Amino acid sequence: MRLRPSSDASRNWWSETGSFTVEDGSQETSFIHIGDPQAQSAAQYDTFATLIEKAYEMYDSDFIIDTGDNVDHGDNFRQWQWLLDEASDTLMNTVLMSASGNHEDMGTNAIDKNFVYSNVPEQDVSTGIYCSFDYNNIHFAILNTNDLDDDDSLSDEQIEWLKEDLSHIDKDTPVIVASHSPYRKLEMSKGKWYTGTVTSNAQEVLTLLKGFSHVEIFAGHRHVNNFVDHKAEGFDYAGDSALGKPTGIDIKEYKIT
């Protein structure tokens, strides 16, 4: 596959040839979750490139789920260029599906300008995009935690869309929910709680997910790497560390069973 970044055919501007894997109807799907690759220089994005290259050496994955904050400022074209160019050896041979982070929201239409998604419901895309897709045996819902009402709750429109989206999914289908900010308090060290990044109607979101046999929630934003078993409440939670300026590279494996 080759892409032309201009509608003017006379310019003959074409990308290098890229490829990606489409679903094959199997009962096995492998994907890589990353979060917060935001950086401010090409050298810092080289760290991001090294990480996902190493991840693909370790795991033969179908695509990448990215929980947002790809750049330090959503309108910074150079940072988007570094993100995609430094890691092009890997990204030209896979698909990166990104949620909308608060750093994308510093710009206008940043996700809509830099990603092409199908099955996008009608919505205001200035802060980001919410959408869903199916891949083999898994249903993925990507939420936009920048799309908030005045009380810091996910907008009524997004909640109604999610309710309608999940109503068509068999309860035995694994459901993956990805967003930038987490939905609830998560206990940190020494019994302290991390607050300030949880939507005020988090419980409403989690209630919509009740009844499904397997639910995994992936988020970013907090710049920590953890996995929390909430099976008693019907889901697991995985959060990713910031990738743009790490002290080292940390890759963890989680198997969804």
C-alpha positions, 0 to 999 in steps of 0.5 A, a space after each residue: 500500500 502507498 499513500 499520496 499526501 496531496 490530491 494533486 497527482 501532478 506532484 507525484 508525492 507518494 509514501 514508501 510502501 507499507 503493509 498491515 494485517 487484516 483479521 483472519 477470523 481466528 480466535 486469537 488476536 495479539 496487540 501491543 498497548 503503548 501510552 504517552 509517547 509524547 516528546 519534544 525532540 527527534 532523539 526522544 522519539 528515537 526511544 519510542 521507535 526502539 521500544 516498539 521495534 523491540 516489542 515487535 521482535 518479542 511479539 508477533 502482533 496484529 496492531 498497536 493500541 495507543 492510549 494517547 498523548 502521542 505528542 507534547 502539543 497537538 498542533 506541533 507538526 514537527 512532533 507528529 513528523 518525528 513520531 511517525 518518521 523515527 518509528 517508520 520501520 515498524 509503523 509502516 508495517 502495522 496499524 496504530 489505533 490511538 485514543 485522544 490524550 490531553 496533549 492532543 487536546 492542546 491543539 484542534 482536531 489533532 487526532 482527526 488530522 493525523 489518523 484515518 478511522 472508519 466507523 466513526 459516529 457523528 460527533 465533534 472531533 475538535 477534542 478527539 474521536 471515540 469509535 469502535 471496531 471488531 478484530 477477529 473475536 474481540 470488540 474494541 471501544 476507543 473512548 475520548 476522555 477529552 469529550 467532557 461535560 461541565 461536571 467532568 463527566 464523559 459527554 451524554 452523547 458519548 455515553 449514549 453512543 457507547 450504550 448503543 454500541 455495546 447493545 449489539 455485542 454478544 455478552 461472551 465476546 471479549 471487550 477491550 476499552 481504551 482511553 487516555 485517562 482512567 475511569 476510577 481511583 487506583 490505589 498507589 503506594 503506601 495506601 495513597 489514592 491518585 485522583 484528578 484524572 477520573 471522569 465523574 461518571 466513571 461508575 456509569 461507564 463501568 456499569 455499561 460493561 457489567 454482564 460481559 464475560 471478559 472486559 479489559 480496560 487500557 489507559 494511559 496518562 498517569 505515567 506508571 506501568 501497572 496491572 490491576 485485577 478487578 475481576 470481582 467487579 468484572 474487569 481488569 485494568 492495565 496502565 502504561 508509562 510515558 514512553 517519550 522520556 523514560 529512564 529505560 525501556 520496560 515491556 510487560 506482557 499481559 495475556 487475556 484469557 
